[in-house]
Amino acid sequence: MPWYKTGTVSVVQNSSAVIGAGTSFIANSRVGDAFRGPDGGWYEVTNIASDTALSISPTYQGATNNAGIYALAPMQGYVKDSADALRALVNQFGAKLAALGTTGNYEILPVVKGGTGASTAGAALSNLGVSDFSKTLLDDADAPAFRTTLGAAKSGANSDITSLSNLTTALSLAQGGTGGTNSAEARAGLGLGSAALAAILGTVSQNGGVPTGAIFESGSSAAGSWVKFASGLMITVQSLGVTPGWTGVTANRYAGPIIGNTPAAFAAAPLLFVQMRDPAVAGRSAWCPSADATNGNTFSLYLASPPASTVTSVLSFNIFAVGRWF
């Protein structure tokens, strides 16, 4: 084994103390090793106090030296290697072995010490109080089959399984599952589209033409009511009372345009369907209402009357608009 010479030492004449600088005495020396001092003399290592302090015998005979060269020569050969290995084991496992106490004295650890008290599966289960199983299942010859039976559900119908946990593979549709391990995969497995995530009735919305809100939305304003669909379709319904203002007394008489607003705004001009009622006048079906719409919610209402009409009462118009809200 090589001699250890790292660093320098400080020695004082007639003193047994050796003080190292840059040394690691604990890992590289043992009591009984030979110490060659700066004076060239040989001494026995009698104690190793730290990596930088050891004692020698006899006391140092040479002149005092504060930074001398030295050498530590192992005198125990392979015995030192064994001692080092044993010391490492003691450092690693000594405290753990000590904590076991008398437990380490058993070839078969009893139940009171945390073991099973047996060397066979059947006896171990009996010692642990597993006494409600058939004794034939506890026999050594049947132990493997017993363990297999104990660790798996029986085939066929099972009425005693109350929950499943730690599954790594999703149950398929054929097994009564969804085929997915998260909500998106489950919906895909069940053939559900995005409508499964949307509220049936709420606020409709969209992003780039893709619906992001509810399936239907309904509401009303002072002008009337509306229904919006997630697809972008919107239908509005309203009733409007108008008193015509005639400008002539012969031929067909026209009133309009009469400007109105739909209950909700359209993204483009909708289709308008107009129905007129005049409860006070017979033959009201002869009246011919019509309307033109613009983008947003503004429209113009027109009316053509029969010849020689003198109606000045309020006429009721039912207006249906069909278009898109986006």
ABEGO torsion letter per residue (X at the ends): XBBBABEBBBBBBGBABBBBBGBBAAAABBBGBBBBBAAGBBBBBABBABAABBBBOBBBABBBBABBBBBBBBAAEAAAAAAAAAAAAAAAAAAAAAAAEAAAABABBBAAAGBAGBABAAAAAAAAGBAABBAAAABAAAAAAAAAAAABBBBEBBAABABBBGBABBBBAAAGBAGBABAAAAAAAAGBBAAAABBABBBBBBBGGBBABBABBBBBBAAEBBBBBAAGBBBBBBBBBBBBBBABABEBBBBOBBBBBBABBBABBBBBBBBBBBAABBGAAABBBBBBBBBEABBBBBBBBBBGBABABBBBBBBBBBBBAX
